[in-house]
Amino acid sequence: MLIGDVARRSGVSARMLRHYESLGLLSPTGRTGAGYREYSSQDVRRVFHIESLRSLGLPLRDVARALDDPGFTPSGLIETLVCRTRERIAAETELLTRLERIGAVEPADWEDVLRSVALLHALRSESAGKRQRAALSAAGGDAVPVEALVEAALSEAEPNVAGALRWALARSGAAALALLAQGLGSPAAEVRTRAVRAVAEIPGRGATALLQDALADCDVGVRRCAALALGARGVADAVPTLTDMIADEVNDVEAADVLGALAGDPPVADRIVAGLVGRLGTEAAGPSARLRLAQALADIPGGAASRVLSGLSRDEDRTVALTAAYVLELRDSR
């Protein structure tokens, strides 16, 4: 077979066949009387073997080793190729994501494209200052895809940057909720907590529904974060978790403030008092627990709270008794 016949049969150009020959990968079996290359069926089979190995991403130098070295073992090289392919796919996926995000902001010209690229890079910078400035730019109206903001908010550990990102997301409104809902399904508790904090800054019933779902989270930190947000929205379902926070001395001052706001509804106020007494007013509770009970009842209106405070004003611990008496005096003066 002449080189043209081999090219037609194999789909490999004559130029590439000559290149293989120059590298020592392929040698025609003989020559015709006119000096043309003549290939045997074995030569054609070798061409197909070369192309098969190349299709796996094998460099030509390794193709030669694989075909000619009897001691060549492919396992290690295949593992290397798997790693390279995964890296390439990851890089291509990242590029695709970046392109989709830039397209999502509908740039009007190349200046818009370059600005979006710069902001996307800044959101992933190692510098917290750069990340914060990018978030503030997004909140200020610069076009940054919501997906990029959510991704950054769910991975951001630096408080100031996280706050700026949540502010930017709040300005995006409902557009961010579906993506933040995915964050609430993350296996990592810290990611779910960040998602709750971001949702908490978005008004509306959709955000409230997501926070109520988070109130049943398996992680106590996520539940507490959701309870503070729900209580601030006037949702009484948060009362048990807020009560537990006071009992466990976890953000207890903040939890007491939220309970005080919820207690404007008399039935809720009675429920709050019952919960606090159940956790902090037992005989087994120490002086510090009873002191927190007196402090937490300061902003809870109604007769039930007053009766508990009256009892605490006679507590055997002087600090508890004085605090309860002072709280009662304040309530009477109002």
VOGU-3710 file (C-alpha; in Angstrom, 3 decimals, decimal comma):
1> mligdvarrs> 0,000/0,000/0,000  1,272/3,472/-0,870  1,103/6,374/1,576  -2,028/7,815/-0,050  -3,837/4,482/0,358  -2,827/4,294/4,042  -4,007/7,879/4,605  -7,415/7,146/3,089  -7,823/3,893/5,002  -6,658/5,171/8,392
11> gvsarmlrhy> -7,878/8,765/8,307  -4,355/9,948/9,175  -2,949/12,485/6,748  0,116/11,691/4,657  1,887/14,599/6,334  1,273/13,077/9,788  2,422/9,648/8,584  5,703/11,239/7,476  5,944/12,943/10,871  5,529/9,593/12,616
21> eslgllsptg> 8,280/8,200/10,413  10,620/11,106/11,319  10,062/10,333/15,023  10,784/6,656/14,527  7,213/5,677/15,403  6,367/4,194/11,996  8,562/2,787/9,271  7,203/1,558/5,960  8,066/-2,055/5,260  9,689/-1,281/1,923
31> rtgagyreys> 9,959/0,890/-1,148  8,621/0,500/-4,641  10,892/0,403/-7,617  10,209/4,106/-8,075  11,246/4,798/-4,479  7,787/5,336/-3,037  7,005/4,185/0,522  5,199/0,880/0,650  3,223/-0,110/3,748  2,171/-3,600/4,805
41> sqdvrrvfhi> -1,003/-4,543/6,667  1,129/-4,659/9,867  2,184/-1,080/9,240  -1,440/-0,018/8,890  -2,302/-1,841/12,122  0,511/0,073/13,861  -0,971/3,342/12,610  -4,277/2,447/14,257  -2,443/1,529/17,503  -0,637/4,883/17,493
51> eslrslglpl> -3,902/6,760/17,011  -5,649/4,755/19,746  -2,937/5,578/22,282  -2,896/9,233/21,223  -6,658/9,376/21,782  -5,970/8,600/25,460  -3,803/11,692/25,693  -0,547/9,755/25,565  2,414/11,872/24,365  4,130/10,520/21,247
61> rdvaralddp> 7,316/9,645/23,172  5,232/7,422/25,472  3,394/5,941/22,495  6,741/4,702/21,178  7,612/3,163/24,562  4,205/1,508/24,838  4,505/-0,078/21,397  8,184/-1,066/21,390  9,319/-1,626/25,004  8,383/-5,182/26,139
71> gftpsgliet> 8,875/-4,165/29,787  6,589/-1,155/29,571  3,787/-1,241/32,171  0,869/1,079/31,478  -0,720/1,256/34,956  1,368/4,149/36,316  1,122/6,120/33,111  -2,635/5,583/32,892  -2,987/6,891/36,455  -1,011/9,993/35,486
81> lvcrtreria> -3,230/10,482/32,446  -6,333/10,197/34,642  -4,992/12,953/36,940  -4,100/15,197/33,998  -7,509/14,680/32,446  -9,282/15,544/35,686  -7,194/18,701/36,015  -8,004/19,643/32,438  -11,726/19,030/32,965  -11,658/21,120/36,154
91> aetelltrle> -9,916/23,953/34,338  -12,339/23,787/31,420  -15,318/23,661/33,807  -14,010/26,712/35,631  -13,595/28,539/32,333  -17,115/27,571/31,274  -18,518/28,818/34,585  -16,644/32,112/34,239  -17,921/32,603/30,684  -21,506/31,815/31,696
101> rigavepadw> -21,310/34,272/34,578  -19,940/37,033/32,393  -22,652/36,319/29,831  -25,306/36,449/32,560  -24,615/40,139/33,242  -25,179/40,899/29,528  -22,108/43,064/28,933  -22,653/45,888/26,468  -19,022/46,145/25,371  -15,546/44,834/26,102
111> edvlrsvall> -15,138/47,331/28,935  -18,042/45,629/30,712  -16,457/42,231/30,071  -13,104/43,322/31,477  -14,780/44,885/34,525  -16,700/41,675/35,224  -13,550/39,580/34,832  -11,685/41,851/37,261  -14,454/41,607/39,866  -14,690/37,817/39,529
121> halrsesagk> -10,928/37,551/40,027  -11,081/39,902/43,020  -13,792/37,799/44,695  -11,326/34,892/44,686  -8,291/36,920/45,734  -6,155/35,855/48,687  -6,442/39,450/49,937  -9,449/40,004/52,202  -9,359/43,698/51,309  -9,682/42,965/47,594
131> rqraalsaag> -12,539/40,538/48,225  -14,342/43,110/50,353  -13,921/45,862/47,759  -15,278/43,539/45,076  -18,316/42,738/47,237  -18,932/46,426/47,923  -18,637/47,168/44,197  -21,273/44,518/43,524  -23,539/46,023/46,178  -22,953/49,428/44,642
141> gdavpvealv> -24,331/48,354/41,294  -21,382/46,873/39,389  -22,495/43,855/37,393  -21,488/40,695/39,236  -23,416/37,433/38,673  -25,487/36,341/41,663  -23,977/32,851/41,367  -20,504/34,262/41,976  -21,678/36,274/44,988  -23,412/33,253/46,538
151> eaalseaepn> -20,381/31,048/45,953  -18,153/33,652/47,599  -20,542/34,181/50,535  -20,780/30,461/51,266  -16,990/30,084/51,383  -16,023/33,364/53,080  -14,655/33,055/56,633  -13,510/36,665/57,162  -16,371/38,512/58,966  -16,025/41,910/57,257
161> vagalrwala> -15,895/40,376/53,789  -18,791/38,051/54,619  -20,876/41,027/55,770  -20,208/42,908/52,531  -21,147/39,841/50,492  -24,399/39,401/52,432  -25,215/43,064/51,827  -24,632/42,590/48,101  -26,835/39,482/48,077  -29,593/41,296/49,966
171> rsgaaalall> -29,675/43,838/47,150  -30,071/40,959/44,693  -33,244/39,914/46,522  -35,125/36,788/45,532  -32,655/36,010/42,750  -30,219/34,706/45,378  -32,673/32,558/47,353  -32,663/29,470/45,124  -28,861/29,362/45,188  -28,716/29,944/48,943
181> aqglgspaae> -31,230/27,116/49,372  -28,647/24,832/47,794  -26,166/26,083/50,386  -28,610/25,067/53,115  -28,341/21,533/51,756  -24,543/21,450/52,035  -23,027/18,596/54,094  -20,789/21,170/55,855  -22,400/22,885/58,859  -20,294/26,027/58,435
191> vrtravrava> -21,579/26,439/54,869  -25,186/26,015/56,054  -24,588/28,619/58,763  -23,262/31,104/56,202  -26,283/30,393/54,021  -28,641/31,106/56,940  -26,898/34,420/57,664  -27,210/35,439/54,026  -30,882/34,415/53,823  -31,574/36,348/57,039
201> eipgrgatal> -30,743/39,612/55,279  -33,229/39,022/52,454  -36,808/40,118/53,199  -39,921/38,238/52,182  -41,806/35,028/52,804  -39,494/32,942/50,664  -36,545/33,767/52,879  -38,623/33,169/56,030  -39,607/29,717/54,758  -35,950/28,801/54,213
211> lqdaladcdv> -35,091/29,967/57,730  -37,915/27,852/59,170  -36,477/24,828/57,370  -33,068/25,632/58,894  -34,657/25,679/62,361  -34,836/21,872/62,066  -31,191/21,485/61,016  -29,174/18,691/62,604  -26,480/21,161/63,694  -27,246/23,248/66,788
221> gvrrcaalal> -25,221/26,208/65,501  -27,298/26,391/62,332  -30,524/26,148/64,371  -29,442/28,971/66,670  -28,515/31,225/63,779  -31,898/30,561/62,154  -33,742/31,159/65,448  -32,208/34,617/65,894  -33,195/35,543/62,353  -36,723/34,142/62,673
231> gargvadavp> -37,281/35,778/66,053  -36,314/39,126/64,559  -39,020/38,499/61,934  -41,622/37,838/64,628  -41,822/34,064/64,098  -42,713/32,418/67,429  -41,435/29,007/66,293  -37,992/30,262/67,280  -38,872/30,532/71,002  -37,654/27,071/72,146
241> tltdmiadev> -34,254/27,452/70,478  -33,853/31,009/71,793  -34,722/29,788/75,279  -32,086/27,079/75,005  -29,519/29,688/73,954  -30,118/31,635/77,170  -29,922/28,467/79,242  -26,690/27,392/77,547  -25,135/30,904/77,676  -24,722/31,054/73,892
251> ndveaadvlg> -25,430/34,546/72,534  -27,803/34,770/75,487  -28,031/38,586/75,502  -28,940/38,655/71,816  -31,420/35,810/72,310  -33,036/37,659/75,249  -33,437/40,791/73,136  -35,196/38,812/70,424  -37,456/37,094/72,961  -38,354/40,503/74,384
261> alagdppvad> -39,481/41,632/70,938  -41,537/38,456/70,444  -43,205/38,855/73,860  -45,427/41,661/72,605  -47,983/38,911/71,898  -49,383/37,807/75,332  -49,716/34,073/74,499  -46,132/34,099/73,200  -44,996/35,941/76,339  -46,505/33,225/78,558
271> rivaglvgrl> -44,855/30,576/76,409  -41,487/32,318/76,765  -41,819/32,538/80,562  -42,755/28,855/80,797  -39,778/27,877/78,669  -37,310/29,986/80,628  -38,576/28,745/83,988  -38,465/25,171/82,718  -34,795/25,507/81,784  -33,460/27,963/84,381
281> gteaagpsar> -35,851/27,944/87,313  -35,481/24,372/88,514  -34,053/23,484/91,900  -30,973/22,077/90,195  -30,227/25,406/88,489  -27,307/27,303/89,986  -27,158/31,008/90,867  -25,738/31,974/87,454  -28,670/30,264/85,698  -31,207/32,016/87,942
291> lrlaqaladi> -29,451/35,331/87,316  -29,799/34,842/83,551  -33,460/33,997/84,110  -34,033/37,289/85,940  -32,195/39,231/83,246  -34,053/37,494/80,426  -37,430/38,267/82,030  -36,679/41,998/82,136  -38,343/42,689/78,798  -41,084/40,051/79,007
301> pggaasrvls> -44,391/41,756/79,868  -47,249/40,163/81,774  -48,165/38,789/85,143  -46,414/35,434/84,661  -43,027/37,103/84,294  -43,693/39,388/87,267  -44,577/36,457/89,510  -41,361/34,640/88,618  -39,338/37,796/89,258  -41,075/38,308/92,601
311> glsrdedrtv> -40,000/34,837/93,654  -36,441/35,457/92,463  -36,279/38,719/94,438  -36,252/36,516/97,557  -33,562/34,207/96,188  -30,904/32,948/98,597  -28,220/34,324/96,298  -27,875/38,060/96,935  -26,924/38,951/93,342  -29,945/37,080/91,951
321> altaayvlel> -32,289/38,657/94,508  -31,006/42,201/93,912  -31,184/41,811/90,125  -34,750/40,479/90,249  -35,813/43,272/92,628  -34,257/45,891/90,355  -36,001/44,446/87,308  -39,332/44,479/89,162  -38,771/48,107/90,140  -38,118/49,040/86,530
331> rdsr> -41,277/47,224/85,404  -43,360/49,023/88,039  -41,963/52,391/86,980  -43,106/51,764/83,421
//
